[in-house]
């Protein structure tokens, strides 16, 4: 028996799910409002269930719709891949990255990938790890790269790159010339830290904070560049990726503090939604990113 569900119906359903409104969804997929409404009605009639809760003109996915949405997106991706099978279509991907990765690592990956496939179109969203995972779970991203192993039932995490964290200060800071620092000296210092929810902050709280005990209220800054400027001015000390401060260390603008707390290492992760269909373009980008990681180990 031939399937009665069409890609047009699924495309209409996905567009309505994303826009929450039939009129806007119809415009997005170049259908008339009546054609979009009819396509949704046919799909719900075929499945014998409602897919949306309706409040006036606003439509929100119900439990049935949420179950169908990732599978519909996967089928639509496969349909697009079939259409491009005999065309040299450029890769089009929406990438997400937490701030350290998005500011310092992923642009290098993107540049290398675009050198091989210059017609590809890559969009990059940069935010902290929790915000990036939220976007991935809403299918607004094809793949994400995050600094913290934040567990989510809809997300598959795979190790990507190893990273080292350093405690840094300005060359003129009192701790810069104090020798090997113990936990007491570090706990008494003024700290400038990334915001809660960032991968760097999660690593700091998991690996370092238990050995320091309580800190005076740290200055929280959501941008690594701003943190580096504040530390370089002698305002306080911080904990940042070696990759993030490599330039400042080389120029003598910052120094790495010696301490008794041992090495601070972490893993950056590649994140995919468990229901995400891996198109040929996505697979090619992931292979390239993994190859880049094998060459650029922390």
C-alpha positions, 0 to 999 in steps of 0.5 A: 500500500502506497503511503498517504503522507506526502512531503508537502504535508510534512513541510507544511506541518514543520513550517506551522510548528516553527512559525506557530501560525498558518499564514506565516508558515504558508508564506515561508513555504510559498503556499497559499493560506488555504493550501497550507490549511488543507495540507495540515487537515489532510495530514491530521486526517491521515494520522487520525489525530490532532497535532496542534493545540489551537488558541485563536490563530496561534497553533502550538504543538501538542504531545502528538505534534512534538513526537512527529516533529523530529521525524518529519524534519528527518524525512524532509532532510532526506527528501532535500538530499535526494533532490540534490543527489545529482547536483553539486549543491553547496553544504548549508548548515546551522552551527552552534558553539559555546563562547570559547569554542565559537570564538577561537576554535570553530572559526578555524574549522569553518575556514578550513572547510570553506577552503575545500567547499567555498560555495558552502553556507555556514551559519554560526550561533555563539552563546553559552553551553546551556543556550546552545543545547536549548537551540539544538533541542529545538532543531534550530541548529544542525550540530553544536560544539560545547565546553561542558558535558551537560546531559540531556535525554535528546542529545548525544555527546561525543568527545571532540577536543581536549583543552587545558585551563590556566589560572592567569594574572597580569604580570604586575599582579602580586600573585604573579611573583608569589611563587607556587600558590596554594589554595589559601592564596588563590581563595583570597584573590579577587576572581573574574569568572565567566557567567553561570551556565558557561562551560568554563564556569562549570569546569571551574566549579567542578574541578577547582572550587571544591579545592578552594572552598568559598570565594568572595563574590566573583566578578562575572563577565560573559565575554572572554575578551573582556575578562582578559582585558580586566585581568591584564589591567590587574583587576583580578585573576581568572581561569581561562582556556590556554587556547583563549589566552595563548596570544596574551601569554606570548606577548607578555600581557598575561602570565600563567600562575603556578599552583599546587592544585594540579592540572586542569583539563577538560573535554570539548564535546560535539552534540547532535540531536538523537533524532537529527538525520545526518545529511551528506553535507552534515556528515562531511562537515563532521568528518572535517571537524573530527579530522581538524581535532585530531591534528589540533590536540590540546 
